[in-house]
Amino acid sequence: MSPELIALTMFGTTMVLLLTGQRVFGAIGCVGAGMVLMLYGTGGVEIPFSAAFKLFNWFPMLTLPLFIYMGYVLSEAGIAEDLYKMLHVWFGRVGGGLAIGTIFLMVIISAMNGLSVAGMAIGATIALPEMLRRGYDKVLITGVVQGGSSLGILVPPSVVMVLFGMIARQPVSQLWLAGVFPGLLMATFFVIYVIIRTKINPDLAPVVSDEELNMPLREKLKLLRAGIIPFLIFFAMTGLFIMGITSLVESSAVGATAATLAAIAKGRFSLRMIHDTARKTLGVSCMFLWLILAALAFGAVFDGIGAVRAIESLFITRWELTPWQVIIMMQLSFIVMGMFLDDTAMLVIVAPLYVPLVKTLDLGFDNQLIWFGVLYTMTCQIAYITPPFGYNLFLMRSMAPKDITLPDIYRSIWPFVLMMTFTIVLVMLFPQIALWLPEAVRN
């Protein structure tokens, strides 16, 4: 068998197993193990074993359970509820103010936990009912919550970027910093969209009545205290890390500790809460660990047969594609796969092929893998809100009020998909949007 045929067999078999409903790590690990036995015999088991065992010597892996734990604790501490009350008062008189405030809330929650699921849960259970009660258009606000919650995997500390860093062997700190400006740029586009839509049609977002917002300035200033805890947690975790005071692992430990102290200060800490949080953290962490192990094993076999070099020769030599045409093909494949697979499945399937290939491309700037990690993460955001798979679509359907139907959810996401795609195009045309901050901090 030629390397190209072996590569096609491995990917084809993996996709067939996934379509049968097998778990992602099981499908990928099974194909990797089966192929190594077919090609090298029993002695070949050392190849995937050695690749997977390297993971246990990589200290940044410790950040994964700590960040997941922090996200669950923050959602239990009720911090988001206080934040939304503050945003309701300060933005209530602005047209579309509550929708804009919800986007800000999503950015803050993203900066505290790095999980899309947490932002979605908070938006669907807190923000949506409040905006519906005040007469906001349900399609508009459903899109706001879904689009805003997807920022959790781009704004640091992003758990998806930690996974990409593990598999691609790239500094997670650089990936985090590279996601800051693209994430803020995307949030800005969301805000501009809401402002324009509500200017054209004010009935989409009625201004909150004076009766609800009339309160002394002193009371309004007191509400600003709701932002103190999120700021302190973000500074303790990300600020100290950027200043070089803490390492990546220490930063995650600081964030987890700060979240626990916040839960204690809010009176939400209990043995039951810590037990439930620990069980959820263990379950999600183990799932991610199995995925990473399977991806590393699959990648070791895939690279060992020379498939990466064969495909590189196919793209560059035979098809005579330019490096940028190769990148565009990769992005299009991400978007197509994102309609059927989740972000982790997408990453472990394509990383063995795309990561080595990106290393060899001459795009005219440094830190290509850091930049590519940002592109991948932004494409994952689209995957979260596009049918038929779309994690956030299912979460929204299960948590949203009954007034919001599945057709409403599907109609709401397309403007945000277009804005995300436009942001990806900008980052491809101007790589320094992503690379300026990590280069500035490193220098």
N, C-alpha and C positions, 0 to 999 in steps of 0.2 A: 504494500500500500504506500502511495506517495504521501508526504506530509499534508498536502492539501486535502486528500481524501480522508486521512485520519482526523484532521481538524473538523471536516464536515461531518464525519461520523460522530465525533464527540459532541458537537453542538446539536446535531439533529437528534441524537439519542436523549440528550438532556432536555430538549424542548418537548419531546414526546412524553417523557416521564413527568414533566411539569404539567402537561395537559391532562394527564390521567389523575391529577390531584395529589401526587406525592409531595411530601415536604421538600422545600427547596434544598436544604442542606443534604437530605437523603438522596435526592436525585443527582446532585452535582458530585457528592462524595462517592456514590455508587459508580457513576460513569468514570471518574478518575481512577478508582481502585480497579474496576474491571478492565479498563484500557491498559493500565500498567502491567497487570497480570498477563494480558494477551500479548503485549509487546516484549516484555522482558522476563516473564516467568516469575516464580516466587521470589527471586532475589530482588525484583524491582520494587517490592513494597517499601524498601528503604527510601526511595525517592519522595513519595508523598509524605512519609513519616518525618523525614528530616526537614522538609519545608514547613510542615505544620508545627513541629516542635520548636522552631525558631520563635514562634509567637509567644511562647511562655517565657522567653528571655527578653521580651520587649516591654519595658516598664510603662509606656503610655497606655497599654491595655488596661491598667488599673483605673484609668479615668472613666472608663465606660460605666461600670456599676455605680460609681460615685455620682456621675452626672444624672443617671437615670433615677437614682435615689433622691437626688435634690429636686428633680422635677416633680416627683410624686409627693414629696413633703410640702413643697410650695403650693401645690393644688389643694392639699388638705388643710393648709394654714389659713385659708380664706383671704389671702393677700389680694387676689384678683378682684374679689367683691368690693373691697375698699377702694381699689384703684378705679373701678368702674363708677362708683358713686362720685369720686372726685372729678372724673372726666365728664360725667353727666352734668354736674353743676357748672363747670368752667366752660363747656362747649355747647351747652343746651340752647343758647340763644343764636347760635350760628346755624345757617341753613345746612342741613346734613351733618350737624355738629356731633350727634351721637355716633353716626357711622364713622366720621373722622376720628373721634375719640376711641372707637373700637379698634381702628387700625393702630393707633398709638398704643393701646392696651396690648394688642398682639405683639408689637415690636418689643415692649417691655417684658412680656411673658417669655418671648423667644430668647431675650437676652438673659433670662434667669434659668431656663431649663433646657433649651436646645431640642425640644421635642415638639413635633407638629400635633401629636395627639392631645397634649395638655392644652395647647392653645385652642384647638377645636372644641374640646370639652367645656372650657371656660366660656368661649364665645357662644356656643349653642345653648348652654344652660343659664347663662347670666345675661349676656348682651341681647340675644335674639328676643326673648320674651319681653324685655323692657322696651325695645324699639318697636316691636309689633303693637304693644299696648299704646304707644304714642303715635300710631298711624303711619309708620314708615312702610315703604313698599317692600313686600316680602322677598321679591326677586333681588332687589338691590342689596338688601342687608344680608341675605343668604350668601351672595357672592362675596361681600365684604368679609364675612366671617371665614369662609373657605379660603379665600385668597390670603387674608391676613394670617391665618393659622399656618399656612405653608411657609411663612417666613422663619418658623422655628428651626428648619433644617439648613438655613443659610446664615442667619445672624449668630455669631458666637455666643455661647459654646454649643456648636452644632454636633450632635451625636453622629449624624450621617458623615460629616467630615472626619470624625474620629475613625469611623469604619474605613473610609477611603484612605486615610493616612496609614492605617494598619496594613491594608492590602497592597497599596502602592509604595509603602515604605517612604512616606514623605512626612516632614515635620508637621504635626497637627497645629502647632502654634502659627506657622506660616499660612496654613489653610484657613484657620480662624480669621486671621487678620485680612486675608484676601477676600473673605466673604462680607466684610463690614460695609464697604461702599456699594457693592452690587445690591446688598440687602436693603440699605437705606434708600438707594435709588429706586428700587422696586416699590418700596412703601410710599415714596413720594409720588410715583405714578398713580398708585391706588388713591391717594388723597386728592390729586388733581382730577382724577376721573369722577370721584364722588362730588367734588365742587362743581364741575362742569354739568354733570347730570342734574344736580339739584338746582342749578341756576336756570337750566333750560326748562325744567319741570319741577317747580317748588312743591307740588303735591306729593312727590316721592318721599320727601323728608320734612314734615312739618316742624316748625320751631316749637320747642317746649314752652308751655305756658308760664307766665310770670308767677302765677300762684305757686308753682312747683319750685321755682328758682329764687324767689324772693327770700333772701336771708342776709343778715348783716355780713359785712366784709370780714369781720373777725371770724365768723363761722366758716366762710369760704377759705380763709387762710389756714384754719385748723384742718380742713380737708386735705390740704397739701401734704400733711404729715403722712398720708397713705403712700406717697412716693418715696418716703425716706427709707423704709425697709428694702424695697427693690433696689434703690440706688446703692445702699450700703452693701447688699449682697453682690451686686454687679461689680462694685469697686473692689470689694474684698477678694473676689474671685478673678475677674479679668484685669482690673486695674493693677493689682500687685504683680500679676503675671507679665503684663506688658512692660512694667517698670523694671522687670528683672529681679524682683525680690523673691518671688516664688517660682518653682519649676511647674511644668504642666501637671504632674501628678499632685504636687502640693496645692496647686490652685484648685483642682477638683476636690481635694479634701477640705480646703477652706470653704468652698461653696457648699458642700454637704453639711459641714458644721454650722455655717451661717444660716442655712435653711432650717436646721434643727432648732437653733436658738430662736429663730423667728417664730417657729411653731410654738415654742415654749412661751415666748413673750405674748403671743396671741391667745394663750390659754387653750390651744388645740392639741397639745402634746399629750398622748396617753399610750399605755402599753398596747392597746388594741390598734391604735393608729400606726405605731411603729412596727407591729407584727404584720399588719396588712401591707404596709409599704415595703417591708423587707421581702415578703413573699412575691409581690409584684416585681420588685427590682431583681430578685433572683431569677424569676421566670424570663424576663426580657433579656437579662444579661446572658443567660445560658443559651437562649435562642440566637443572639448575635454571635456568641462564641462558636457555636456549631457551624454557623454560616461562614465565619471567617476561616475556620479550620478546613471546611470543605473547599472553599475557594482557593486556599493556598495549596492544598493537595492537588486539585484540578489544574491549577496554574503550573505547578512543578512538572506534571506529566505533559501538559500542553507545550510548555517551553522546551522540555527535554527532547521531544521528537522533532524540533526545528520548525514547528508549524508557524510560529510568529515570524521567523525569517522568511518562510515561504510566502506567507500572506503579504508581508512587506514587499517582497519582490513582485508579487502579483499587482499590488496597487501602484507601486512606484515605477517598476520597470516595464511590465507588460501593458498595463492600462495607461501608463504615463500620466497618472494623476499628480497634480501639484500638492504640496503639503496642506494647503488650505482647502483644497477639494476633498482630501482625506478627512480633515476635521469636520467639514460639513456633512460628509457621509456618516461619520460617527454620530453627530448630533441628530441627524434624521433617524438613524437607527434607534437612538435613545428615545426619541419621541414616539416612534412606533411601538417599541417594546414597553414603554411606560403606560400605554393604553391597556396592557394585558398583565404586566408584572409589577410588583412593588419595587421600591428603590434597592433593597438589599439583594433581591433576586437578580435585578438588572446588573448590579455591581459585580456580583460574584460570577455571573455568566460572561460579561464582556471584559472584565479587568485583565484576565490572562492574555487577551489579544490586544486590547487598546493601550494599556499602560506601557508595555515595551515598545509598541509602535510609535506612540507619542514621543518617547525618548529619542527616537531616531529622526524625527521630522525636523527640518530646518525652517522654523517659523520666523526667525529674525529677532527673537528676544529670549531672555533667560527665564528660569523658573517655569518652564512649559508645563510640567506636571502639576504644579500648584494652580496655575491658570486653568488647566484642564479639569482639575478637581472642582473648581468653582463652576465651570460649565456643566459638569455632570450633576452637581448638587442643584443647580438651577433647573435643569431638565427634570430632576426628580420632583421638584415642586409642581411642574406641569403634570407629571405622572400621578401625583396625589389627587388631582381634581379633574381628571379626564376619564370619561367612560371608555370601556365597560368596567375596568377594575377600580380605579380611583378610591384609595382608602378613605379620603375625606368625604367622598360622596356617600359611602356606606355609613360612616360615623355621623354625618349630618342627618341622614335619614332616620337613624336610630335615636338621636338625641334631640332633634329639633321639635318644636311644637307641632301639633297635628295640623295647624293651618298651612304649614309648608309641605307641599307635595313633592313627589319625586320629579315630575316635569319642571316644577319651580326650581329645584336644585340644579337640574341639567341646564336650564336656560340661564341660570345666574352665573355660571362659571366662565362662559366664553369671553366676555370682555377682559377678564383677569388672565385667561390663557394668552390672549393677544398681547397684553401688557408684559407678561413674563417672557414671551417669545421676543418681543421688541428689546427687552433688557438683555437677553442672551445675545442678540445681534449686536448691541452696543458693546458688550464686553468682548465679543469676538473682534469687532472693528477697532476697539480701543482697549487693548489688554491692560494698560496701566490703570484702568478703573479698578481692577482687581489687584494688580501687582504693586501699585505705588506704596500702599501702607506697609505691607510686609517688608519691602525693600528699605523703606525709610526707617522702620523700627530696627531692622537688622544692622543698618549702617550707623 
